[in-house]
Amino acid sequence: DGAPVVESTPSQIQYWRLAARELMNAGSTGTPVFHLEFAPPPGAALHWESGDVAQLSVPSDPAHPRDYSIASIPADGSLQLLVRQEQHADGSLGAASGLLTSTLPVGGALPLRIRPHRNFRLGDNAERPLILVGNGTGMAGLRGHLRERKRRGQHDNWLIFGERNAQHDRLYGSEIDDWCQAGVLRRMDWVFSRDQAERRYVQHRLLMAGDELLNWIGRGAAIYVCGSLQGMASGVDAALRQLAGDKRVRELSATGRYRRDVY
């Protein structure tokens, strides 16, 4: 539970205070997803880039620190996460997700440190059009990038995001609606797998929008994929290769225009 550990030099561990916790998918057939906001230690400077991760060491399981994509930028004034509650067959909760989503009281503090995730930062792609693809809690890393793009006034962005049902699983839906109205998102595709008899996923939407995808790539777009490795990310990769060809996808990856944060 939590994304895999990312190799890079972390900041020092500091105690961050849980300022807010909000259930994002009430009524969902999926497990609960929570938006969390952490206030920095007194006097601490907020310093990270969109794409970076917060690492949590759980007191009950200190040998396996968890990494979570940061869903905010320093200008927001808080470190924000989007965490799915891991539920085991016996009813117990995952060590890290249970602490974050249930047992840590609002106002309580946790030891966190920020790890640079250089392979998922905007980096050389900061001036390019962006195609952002994800599902589930993968919205966190994509939201961080979009908040940074909004801050910079860069609106050449296309978000393709998948979840289960439109009624319950539009994670950050009102914020995304605002981005669409304000022009921060040039195109937005919600893909809800269970709102019709035939299951549909983000890779299917990519294939349906193949001509536009190739147009965006042709004018220099970078592609960022965040979310589950099994199913989503592998399906997106296959769709990209079907549309653009293996050679083109290899070139995009080698030049840093195709980046993934998957778990």
Summary of the structure (lengths in Angstrom):
residues: 263
radius of gyration: 17.9
end to end distance: 9.2
largest distance: 53.2
contacts: 844
relative contact order: 0.16
helix: 33%
strand: 30%
